[in-house]
Amino acid sequence: MKQKIDFEKEYGVVLEGGGAKGAYQIGVWRALREYGIKIKGISGVSVGALNGALICMDDYEKAKSLWENIAYSQIMNVDDIKMDNLIKRNLSEVSLSELRKDTTKFLIDKGIDVSPLRELIKSHIDEDKIRSSPIELIISTFSVSQRKELDINVKELESGLICDYLMGSAYFPAFKKEKLHGQKYLDGGVVNNVPINHLISRGYKDIIVIRIYGMGLEKNVKIPTDVNVIEIAPRVDLGNILEFDHRKSRRNIKIGYYDGLRSMRDLAGKNYYIEGTHSEDYYAKLLTQISIKSCEKLFHLYRIEITNPSLFIRILFEEVYPLLAKDLKLEKDWSYKELFLTMVEICARRIKIQKYQVYTETELCSLVHKLREKIELKQSDEITLVDALLDLIEDLN
């Protein structure tokens, strides 16, 4: 059963590692803030550790500004344009001689120089604010010197070491390794990229996990029966973990925000964000109210022949709708509500209705109805699934 947010409870938050994808977590945090979610503790690794520190500082605008203006050169000692072309595989814009030169430097230096990341952390992290925060911050890293994973409560560190451990948590394997206070570290995500176990072991019973699907090992953690876990995760690709491009970051902040709203407001929809939905009985009744013309299109689509119109509704529910649900890739235990909303979403996508907005069901259906005439469907005798769905939604609007 899907867990719902309880606005009276205090939550532990898990922030996964994933480099540039971390902008998504800041968007989710905005939604949590707007709905007054009380955060008691954070377990973060790599970029999740950095974002966790920013959350403890409770300065959303500073965190947002950092991510909205991020650049490759703020993380790595690279040229922004050259790096962007490499990440986006615009190889025609890449000089082979310069690429060979950069590759040679990478091999000689034994990794990418990330001294800009160190400066970014120092300039944005306020150790005093983190220590005075009511939020417990646990960061994960892998100690190369000790050959083991470390989970560290930053408030227990000696003064002046928080930035070092944040840096250590983010030492991606391709980065040039340097000692921090005499020790060598590796990105904690290499051994534990979704560190929920560090909250469970500390007694947290209500946990929100913010996924970004970064590279690394996801441990198989057994969740105790008395621990409630809510997962907030993207349903679209957030991009490359090294794509530190401000345009992509701004997009990912927006996606994170709306995915956060989906959890806060229990919104329906797979690709859209829909409120104002109804009961299962409502949709079962609604799906009986389609025209003979739409029925015939669906029957033609699924090669079902029928001569007795009085059997239309029966065949719709017993044969056509199950076939339609299969085509729409719904789960085996699909509901009429899921069927209807998926049909609406497919039509909305076909008409290219803006995704990142909260719609009532009525608003989205009305937009499909209003904008349908502006699109050109295939001029052929072939009836496509989208053609049939558009007619169906037209009937039910």
MOVENPE-V419114 format. One line per field, one symbol per residue. burial: 1 if it has 24 or more other ideal C-beta (glycine too) atoms within 12 Angstrom, else 0. A space follows every 50 residues. Layout:
burial->???
This chain:
burial->00001000011111111111111111111111101010111111111111 11111110010011011101111111110000110110000000000000 01000000000111011101100110100110101111111111000011 11111010001111111111111111110100101111111111111111 00010111111111110110001000111111110001111111110111 11111111111111101111111100100000100110010001111110 11010000000110111011101110010100011111111111111111 10101101101001101110010000000000101111111111111
